[in-house]
Structure formats: structure tokens, C-alpha cells
Amino acid sequence: RLKTYEFTATVCELLLDMLGQLYTRRFFQMVVQSSNFCAGLRMLCEKTLTMSSMDSISNSLTASCVRVLGMIDRISELLVFGVNAHNGRVVSAEKQLQHQQAKVELCQRVAFRHFEGSLGIFAFSSVVKAVEMTSSVEAA
């Protein structure tokens, strides 16, 4: 298992390098996002860490999991980095917010379409209120 996590850490380092370069960023950003790489790997690492707290799994395996989780956090940050992948220009905070709101609205539409009865409240909740609540929490 330790070798698996060492290999995974190497793959994460490669992804960090590729996402950090403008020329390869567009392609690797789509690959990482469409494969849900970060979410799947995070679940695997957290499961391993949970098992390590119950069992006597080696400290080196735990350290490898923590290292991989740190890399996943950096990859996640690079996925939402405020630079246009096509021309390298900085994207304004307002444009980033509009893009995030569009993603939330799409999620709400899909949720309402597929879970009309149970998630109706979620589908009709205001994106603006959610953003205002987030900004007020960050300010506190």
C-alpha cells in the first residue's frame, strides 16, 4: 500500500507541474475535473487515515496519505486559479464569482429536475443569498 501512495504522490506532483504551466493547463484541467480525480483520491486517503486510527497502520503510510491530501488541496486550488487558460490574463473577482454562480445554478437545475419532491427548496434557493452568507462568514 505504501508504494501505491508513493506512486500517487508522484502523479500528483506531475499534475501540479502540468496545471501550473499555461500551455498544458487547459488539457489537464479538463482531465482532472472530468475524472473527479481530487474527490476520488481524497475519499481514498481519508478512508485510509480512518483505518489507520483504528488499526496499527505504519506511520509512513499515514504520512504518505497526509502528503497526498496536501497535494490534492494544491491541485484543487490550481483548478480554480483566476487566470484565463486561453490567453493567460488575470480573471477579475467578479467574473470568477459569476462563473461560480453559473455552476451553482446548473447544479440547482439538475437537482430540481431529478429530485423534484425532495430537493425543491434547494433548487429554488437564491444563489445571491448563499454568496452573501459566505462573504459574511469569511468576514467574521
C-alpha positions in Angstrom: 0.0 0.0 0.0 2.8 2.4 0.8 4.2 2.1 -2.8 0.7 2.9 -4.1 0.6 6.1 -2.2 4.2 7.0 -3.2 3.2 6.5 -6.8 0.1 8.6 -6.3 2.2 11.3 -4.8 4.4 11.2 -7.9 1.3 11.5 -10.2 0.0 14.4 -8.1 3.4 16.2 -8.5 3.2 15.7 -12.3 -0.4 17.1 -12.3 0.8 20.1 -10.2 3.5 20.8 -12.7 1.2 20.4 -15.7 -1.6 22.6 -14.2 1.0 25.3 -13.3 2.0 25.8 -16.9 -0.3 27.8 -19.2 0.4 25.6 -22.2 -0.7 22.3 -20.6 -3.2 23.7 -18.1 -6.3 23.7 -20.4 -5.9 20.0 -21.2 -5.0 18.8 -17.7 -7.7 20.9 -16.1 -10.4 19.2 -18.2 -8.9 15.7 -17.5 -8.7 16.3 -13.7 -12.2 17.9 -13.5 -14.0 15.3 -15.7 -12.4 12.4 -13.9 -13.2 13.7 -10.4 -9.6 12.9 -9.6 -9.4 15.1 -6.5 -12.7 13.8 -5.0 -11.9 10.2 -5.5 -8.4 10.4 -4.2 -9.5 12.4 -1.2 -12.0 9.8 -0.3 -9.4 7.0 -0.6 -6.9 8.9 1.6 -9.5 9.8 4.2 -10.6 6.1 4.3 -7.0 5.0 4.8 -6.4 7.6 7.6 -9.6 6.5 9.3 -8.5 2.9 9.1 -5.0 3.9 10.4 -6.6 5.4 13.5 -8.4 2.1 14.2 -5.5 -0.2 13.2 -1.8 -0.1 13.6 -1.0 1.0 10.1 2.5 2.3 9.7 3.4 5.9 10.3 5.0 6.1 6.8 1.6 5.2 5.2 -0.1 7.8 7.3 2.5 10.4 6.3 2.1 9.4 2.7 -1.7 9.9 2.9 -1.3 13.3 4.5 1.3 14.3 1.8 -1.1 13.3 -0.9 -4.0 15.2 0.7 -1.8 18.3 0.8 -1.1 17.9 -2.9 -4.8 17.4 -3.7 -5.5 20.7 -1.9 -2.9 22.4 -4.1 -4.4 20.8 -7.3 -7.9 22.0 -6.2 -6.6 25.5 -5.8 -5.0 25.4 -9.3 -8.2 24.2 -10.8 -10.0 27.4 -9.7 -7.0 29.7 -10.2 -8.0 33.1 -11.5 -6.1 33.1 -14.8 -7.7 32.6 -18.2 -6.4 29.3 -19.6 -6.5 30.6 -23.2 -4.7 33.9 -23.0 -3.0 34.0 -19.6 -4.8 37.1 -18.4 -6.0 37.5 -14.9 -9.7 36.9 -14.4 -11.5 39.5 -12.3 -13.0 38.5 -9.0 -16.4 39.5 -10.4 -16.0 37.1 -13.4 -14.9 34.3 -11.1 -18.0 34.9 -8.9 -20.3 34.8 -12.0 -18.7 31.6 -13.1 -19.2 30.0 -9.7 -22.8 31.2 -9.6 -23.4 29.7 -13.0 -22.1 26.3 -11.7 -24.3 26.5 -8.7 -27.4 27.4 -10.8 -26.7 24.5 -13.1 -26.5 22.2 -10.1 -29.8 23.5 -8.8 -31.5 22.9 -12.1 -30.2 19.3 -12.3 -31.2 18.7 -8.7 -34.7 20.1 -9.3 -35.2 18.1 -12.5 -34.1 14.8 -10.9 -35.2 15.2 -7.3 -38.2 17.5 -7.7 -40.0 16.5 -4.5 -37.2 16.1 -2.1 -34.9 19.0 -3.2 -37.3 21.6 -4.3 -36.2 24.0 -1.6 -32.6 23.6 -2.7 -33.4 24.2 -6.4 -35.2 27.5 -5.6 -32.7 28.9 -3.0 -31.1 32.1 -4.0 -27.5 32.0 -5.2 -27.0 35.6 -4.2 -28.1 34.8 -0.6 -25.6 31.9 -0.5 -22.8 34.2 -1.7 -23.8 36.9 0.8 -23.8 34.3 3.6 -20.4 33.1 2.6 -18.9 36.5 2.5 -20.3 37.4 5.9 -18.9 34.2 7.3 -15.5 35.0 5.8 -15.6 38.5 7.2 -16.2 37.2 10.8 
